[in-house]
């Protein structure tokens, strides 16, 4: 079965890749023509990768808690994205279409028509004096410091924390930025925990809040939360989730991110469980072209609320990774990352899982 599946995957990947390049070129030409108005812009992002999992999974798919760079021992596309943005004084709109591993695995539970949508939203400014907006549609998640666009992240792969919290959300967002643009506030009404179409069993929408503050141009302090029902069950279950992180880009060549997530939800008729995850990243800027980063993380979901396993002991995994990045041009980057996961529950062969991943990205 693999022998027929893999060539088809490469045909799809190649078609998508060349379509993305052609569309990016065409829309960039349109953008140049509209540069005086500065209203329509179009960006393209592509990530090709190869990853080797030393547990050698038979089906070529890595662990269930991983949604990016999912395929083992084959060249593939993690994300091919084309995004258009229109912006005026009182109105804005975003549309992003995509293909690749991220779309295939992370949106597997969505309707087929929605799996190509990275972002699709409209926004209206509701105050003439204040920077106050209402946006509606498919939005980037208000949770966390990582996204599916790896070129914007300090590490090649995503943390377990990011892989198992929302990358996107659908609903209404009321947002405010002060005149200095160093304080950003948002209140959201959402279809649920990373959902485009709201399932029928969710009677009420979820809500979320974000507070993002930049005391200096080198420091970001963020708090985000989520409250809402998430599962179909016969008992009342309300998920609460809190995300904290601090990002500090120093005057020296070292930068730091410290993050912590904690959530609660029912795992049976009477008991609430807690899951949590600390993560730390340090990055060294060797020179304008070379960067090195290291990450340490731990994810504890003893009641398997977020990550289901075959173990009765829950999901507890510690991870470390390090990556080397080289900027080929201002638009293109290559990276290589080594990563190790360790689990006391022996979720991996011999309790430890090793992987090696390399990628090539372009961002226009």
C-alpha positions, 0 to 999 in steps of 0.5 A: 500500500505504501508503494502506491501511496507515496508516489501519489503524495509526491505528485500532489506535493509537486503540483501544489508547490508549482501552483503556489510559486506561480500564484505567488509570482502573479499576486506579487505583480498585482501587489507592486501595481497597488503599492501606492495604495498599500492595500493588497499584499500577498505572501507565500510560504513553503516548507519542504523537509526530510525527517528520520524517526529512529523508532522506525514506525511501520506506517511512516507516521510519527507519534499521535501527538505530533501533527507537523513534520509527521512523515518518517523517512521520506521527503515531503511538504509540511506546509505550502501556503499562499496568503492574501491580505487587504487592509484599509483604514476601517476594513481588513481581510485575510485569506490563506490557502494551504496544503501539506502535512500540517493541513492533512493531519492537523485539520483531519477532523474538519470538513473536507472543504475546510482543510485547505483554509489556513485563515479566512476572516474579515475585520471592521474598525469600530472606533474612529479615535481608538484602534478597536476592531471586530474580526470574524472568521477563521483566525490564527490562534490567540494561544502560544508563541509558535505557529505552523510557519516554521520560519517564524519560530525559533526551532524547526519543529514545534513543542509538544505544548504547541502541537496539542493546543489550538493553531487556529480558531473560528469565531468573533474577536474584539481587539484593542491596541494602544497608540504605542502598540505595545499593549494588545488586548483581545476577547474572543467568542469561539466555535470551540477548541481548534474547530472550524465547524462547531459540532452539534453537541456544543450548545454554547460557544467557548470564550477566550482572552489575550493580554499581550504587553511589550514593556520594551521592544526586546520583551514580550509578556503574554497571557491567554486563556480558553474556557468552553465545553469540548467533548460529547459526553453524558456529564457536564465537562468544562475545559479551562486553559491558561497559557503564559510566556515571556520572550526576551531578545537581549542586546547580546546575541542570546535570546530566551523564551519561557512558557507554561500551559496548564488546563483542566477538564473532566475525564470521567463523570466525577473527576477533573484532571489537570495537564500542564507543560513548561517549555524553555528555549534559548537561541544564539545569534552567531551572525546574521546568517547563522543561528543556533537554538536549544529547547527543553520541555515537559508535558504531563497529561496523566489522565490522557485528556489531551493525548490518548495512549495505550498506557493506563499510566497516562502521558508524561514526556520530556523532550530536548532538541537543538537546531542549526539554522542557515539563511541562504538568502533573505527569503530562504533558510535551511535548518537541521534539528536533532530531538529526543523524547523520554517517557517513564511510561515507555511510550517509545521503544526502550523509553526514548525516541530520537529523530533527526529533521532537516528542512528548506523554507522560503518566505515571500 
